[in-house]
Amino acid sequence: MAGWQLDKLADNPKKQVEDDSGSDSDDEDVPFACLICRKHYTDPVVTRCGHYYCSACAIKRFARTPKCLACGAPTGGIFNRADKIIEKVEKKRKDKQDKEDTVNNNDVEIEIEGLDTNGREEAYAESNSSD
């Protein structure tokens, strides 16, 4: 982008990348880890060009160079909260917790054919007495 284009973009904040957290079709576009530290996001942010980083990683990167690591576009030091990733992480965490709760709350008895747990001693005694 040329300088005049950046100025125009800065003057019109509505054209900045907005994080549409309601769109499930974009889930494939969201990486699962920060491109800088290559770990799961901590306090995720999104750049104006639409790339995701950890907040601390983005700030450290901006201190060295004002360009986006992924595409090289100038970030201008503007990092918005990445609601899409935060929502995705919370949903995964909730789903995992629900799954664990379901597993822990199931009181399913497993019955093995031919094994009578209630009358096991009687059956054993009867089989030994007939010998």
Stockholm file with secondary structure:
# STOCKHOLM 1.0

chainA/1-131         MAGWQLDKLADNPKKQVEDDSGSDSDDEDVPFACLICRKHYTDPVVTRCGHYYCSACAIKRFARTPKCLACGAPTGGIFNRADKIIEKVEKKRKDKQDKEDTVNNNDVEIEIEGLDTNGREEAYAESNSSD
#=GR chainA/1-131 SS CCHHHHHHHHHCGGGSCCCCTTCSGGGGGSCSSCTTTCSCCSSEEEETTSCEEEHHHHHHHHHHCSBCTTTCCBCTTCEEECHHHHHHHHHHHHHHHHHHHHHHHCCCCCCCTTCCSSSHHHHHHHHHHTC
#=GC SS_cons         CCHHHHHHHHHCGGGSCCCCTTCSGGGGGSCSSCTTTCSCCSSEEEETTSCEEEHHHHHHHHHHCSBCTTTCCBCTTCEEECHHHHHHHHHHHHHHHHHHHHHHHCCCCCCCTTCCSSSHHHHHHHHHHTC
//
